[in-house]
């Protein structure tokens, strides 16, 4: 067991295998016929959307609730470990979590037949379906956040972390820009998540 838990790749594979076993056991135990139909595939896409969203927002909150506030408390000689090792690895999963969340979210909306309605915030149907307006607000906030990750935060973090060599003044400015847009995404994450969850549970 320790061999599985000490190797992240093996841990993830074991988690996926456990999920498959759970699906088989629950299906057999309840007597439900298991079918890879549209409904089930829609659920799988939603599951992938949520998994990527947890990775993305989890790391966004890690940066803003843990790393950024505590950087001033870290001795200068230890800061390179964060900037050269931890932050680049976290930013990799952060930006690809954002990409996966958006891609699977758009696929999910298309599979459920409300992509156009959500993207127009319900205007295409006269704002008659509150769920589509709510999910559309969440989607647009998510898209803005995704844009910030890929086209503002990541390019500036590459300068701030020294992945791209720039002068000290540019490096400091890039770090501040990345932080401000990361905080913007943190601000947007609360109404975004409310819009997403409310669309599924209130309307």
C-alpha positions in Angstrom: 0.0 0.0 0.0 2.8 2.4 0.8 4.2 1.8 -2.7 1.0 3.3 -4.1 0.8 6.2 -1.7 4.5 7.3 -2.1 4.2 7.6 -5.9 1.7 10.2 -7.1 1.1 8.6 -10.5 0.3 5.3 -8.8 -2.0 7.1 -6.3 -4.0 8.7 -9.2 -4.2 5.5 -11.1 -5.4 3.7 -8.0 -8.0 6.4 -7.4 -9.3 5.9 -10.9 -9.4 2.1 -10.5 -11.3 2.5 -7.2 -13.8 4.8 -8.9 -14.4 2.2 -11.6 -14.8 -0.5 -9.0 -17.3 1.7 -7.1 -19.3 2.2 -10.2 -19.5 -1.5 -10.9 -20.4 -2.4 -7.3 -23.1 0.3 -7.0 -24.6 -0.6 -10.4 -24.7 -4.3 -9.5 -26.0 -3.7 -6.0 -28.9 -1.4 -7.1 -29.8 -3.6 -10.1 -29.6 -0.6 -12.4 -28.8 -1.3 -16.0 -25.5 0.4 -16.8 -25.4 2.0 -20.2 -22.9 4.3 -21.8 -25.7 6.5 -23.1 -25.9 10.3 -23.6 -27.0 10.8 -20.0 -24.1 8.9 -18.6 -21.6 10.5 -20.9 -23.0 13.9 -19.9 -22.4 13.0 -16.3 -18.8 11.9 -17.1 -18.1 15.3 -18.8 -19.6 17.1 -15.7 -17.3 15.0 -13.4 -14.3 15.9 -15.5 -15.4 19.6 -15.4 -15.6 19.5 -11.6 -12.3 17.6 -11.2 -10.5 20.3 -13.3 -12.4 23.0 -11.5 -11.3 21.7 -8.1 -7.6 21.7 -9.3 -7.9 25.2 -10.8 -9.8 27.0 -7.9 -7.9 25.0 -5.3 -4.6 26.3 -6.6 -6.0 29.8 -7.1 -7.0 29.8 -3.4 -3.6 28.2 -2.4 -1.8 31.1 -4.1 -4.0 33.8 -2.5 -4.7 32.3 0.9 -1.3 30.6 1.5 1.6 31.5 -0.7 1.2 35.2 -1.4 0.4 36.3 2.2 3.2 34.2 3.6 6.0 35.1 1.2 7.1 38.1 3.3 7.6 35.7 6.3 9.9 33.4 4.4 13.6 34.1 4.8 15.3 35.5 1.6 17.6 32.5 1.3 14.6 30.1 1.2 12.5 32.1 -1.3 14.2 30.6 -4.4 12.8 27.2 -3.4 9.3 28.7 -3.8 10.1 30.7 -7.0 12.1 28.0 -8.8 10.4 24.8 -7.7 7.0 25.1 -6.0 5.5 28.0 -7.9 6.3 26.8 -11.5 4.9 23.3 -10.7 1.7 24.8 -9.1 1.3 27.2 -12.1 1.5 24.2 -14.5 -1.5 22.5 -12.8 -3.2 25.8 -12.3 -3.3 26.9 -15.9 -4.1 23.4 -17.3 -6.8 23.0 -14.6 -8.3 26.3 -15.9 -8.1 25.0 -19.5 -9.8 21.7 -18.6 -12.5 23.4 -16.7 -13.4 25.7 -19.6 -13.2 23.0 -22.3 -15.3 20.4 -20.4 -17.7 23.2 -19.2 -18.4 24.2 -22.8 -18.7 20.6 -24.0 -21.1 20.0 -21.1 -23.3 23.0 -22.0 -23.4 21.8 -25.6 -24.3 18.2 -24.6 -27.1 19.6 -22.4 -28.4 21.8 -25.2 -28.0 25.2 -23.6 -24.7 26.5 -24.9 -26.2 29.3 -26.9 -28.7 30.2 -24.3 -26.0 30.4 -21.6 -23.5 32.3 -23.7 -26.2 34.9 -24.4 -27.2 35.0 -20.7 -30.7 33.8 -21.6 -31.3 36.7 -24.0 -31.8 34.3 -26.9 -34.9 33.0 -25.2 -36.1 36.3 -23.7 -34.6 35.6 -20.3 -37.4 33.1 -19.7 -35.1 30.4 -18.1 -33.4 31.6 -15.0 -31.1 28.6 -14.9 -29.6 29.5 -18.3 -29.0 33.1 -17.2 -27.4 31.9 -14.0 -25.2 29.3 -15.6 -24.3 31.9 -18.3 -23.1 34.4 -15.8 -21.0 31.7 -14.2 -19.6 30.6 -17.6 -18.7 34.2 -18.6 -17.0 34.8 -15.2 -15.1 31.5 -15.7 -14.0 32.5 -19.2 -12.8 35.9 -17.9 -10.8 34.1 -15.2 -9.4 31.6 -17.8 -8.3 34.5 -20.0 -6.6 36.1 -17.0 -4.8 32.9 -16.2 -3.4 32.2 -19.7 -2.9 35.7 -21.1 -2.1 37.8 -18.0 -1.1 35.8 -15.0 1.1 33.2 -16.7 3.0 35.5 -19.0 3.7 37.9 -16.1 4.6 35.0 -13.7 7.2 33.8 -16.2 8.9 37.2 -15.9 8.4 37.4 -12.1 9.9 33.9 -11.6 12.8 34.4 -13.9 11.6 31.8 -16.5 12.0 34.7 -18.9 14.9 36.9 -18.2 14.0 40.6 -17.7 15.4 43.5 -15.7 14.6 43.9 -12.0 12.0 46.7 -12.6 10.1 44.7 -15.2 10.3 41.6 -12.9 8.8 43.5 -10.0 6.0 45.1 -12.2 5.2 41.7 -13.7 4.9 40.1 -10.2 2.5 42.8 -9.1 0.4 42.5 -12.2 0.2 38.7 -11.8 -0.8 39.2 -8.1 -3.5 41.7 -8.9 -5.1 39.6 -11.6 -4.8 36.5 -9.4 -6.7 38.5 -6.7 -9.2 39.5 -9.4 -9.8 35.9 -10.1 -10.2 35.2 -6.4 -12.8 37.9 -6.2 -14.7 36.5 -9.2 -14.5 32.9 -8.0 -17.1 33.5 -5.3 -20.0 34.8 -7.5 -18.8 32.4 -10.3 -19.2 29.4 -8.0 -22.5 30.7 -6.7 -23.9 31.1 -10.2 -22.8 27.6 -11.2 -24.2 25.9 -8.1 -27.4 27.9 -8.0 -28.1 27.0 -11.6 -28.1 23.3 -10.6 -29.9 23.6 -7.3 -32.1 26.7 -7.1 -33.6 27.3 -10.6 
